Amino acid sequence: MTTFNGFPSEDMRFVGIPDLFFTQLLPQINDPVEIKIILHFLWLHARHQHHVISLADLLSDETLVQSIAFFGDDVTQIVEHGLLQSVTRGTLLYTQIEDDAGRHDLYFLNSVRGRQAQIKIESGEMAFVTKINAELAIPLKRANIFELYEDNIGLISPILADELKEAELLYPAEWIEDAFRIAAENNVRRWNYVRAVLEKMTKTGRIGDKQAQTNQDDKPWYTEDEFRDILLH
C-alpha cells in the first residue's frame, strides 16, 4: 500500500460532487470499478467542463488507466464493464455514432447538460472532438518484492518467501524498491541488509521524503559497526 502524505494546506483545487451521489447512488453500488468511473466523470465534468467523453479518450487517460489497472491486466475490458454498469444504472448516458474517422462510443453524465449534449450530438447539431488513433495509456507496473529479490539477490527459499510476503504487507512498495536499490548501490546482496534499511526507514522516513532527506544527506545508512552487525545476523 502506498502511503499518502496528506492534503496540502494551500493551493488546492476542489471538485464538486452532487449530494445525490452519496445519498442515492453510492449505497447501491458494490462495484469499485463503477465507482471509479463515475468519480472520474465527475472530475472531468467539473475541471474541464466535458459534457461528452469518448471511450477512446478514457482509455488514453493515464490517470484513469492507472486507477483501473489495479483490477487486472485487460484495462479496456474493465473500463467497458464499469461504463456498462454506469449506463445500466442510469448514471451515464451512451450514444454510438459513426463518421469518416470511424465508430465512436460516447458517454455523457446523466445531468441536464449531459442530456442536452446527447440530443445535440445524435441530431448532428453539435460536433465533438476526440483523439484520433488514441493509444491505450500504459499503467505503471511496480515490481513485487519477489521480483526485486530475484533480480537483486537470487533464488528465494520457501522459508524466506513467508518473510518476504510479510514485508510486502508491512512496508509501502516505494520503500521496498528504495531498500533494494540502496542495497545494490552498497553492493550488499543480502536480504538482512534490505530488511534493516526498511526497519530504519520506519524511524527516519523514506529516503525520498523531505524530512528523511534532511536527516540523511551525505550520511551513510549505517556506520561500519552497524554494517558489520547486520552482515553477521
Secondary structure, DSSP 4 states (H G I P E B T S, - for coil): -PPP----SSS-------HHIIIIIGGG---HHHHHHHHHHHHHHHHH--S-EEHHHHHT-HHHHHHHGGG-S-HHHHHHHHHHHHHHHTSEEEEEEEETTEEEEEEEESSHHHHHHHHHHHHTSS-----TTPPPP-------HHHHHHHHT-PPPHHHHHHHHHHHHHS-HHHHHHHHHHHHHTT---HHHHHHHHHHHHHH--TTSHHHHHHHTT--SS-HHHHHHHHH-
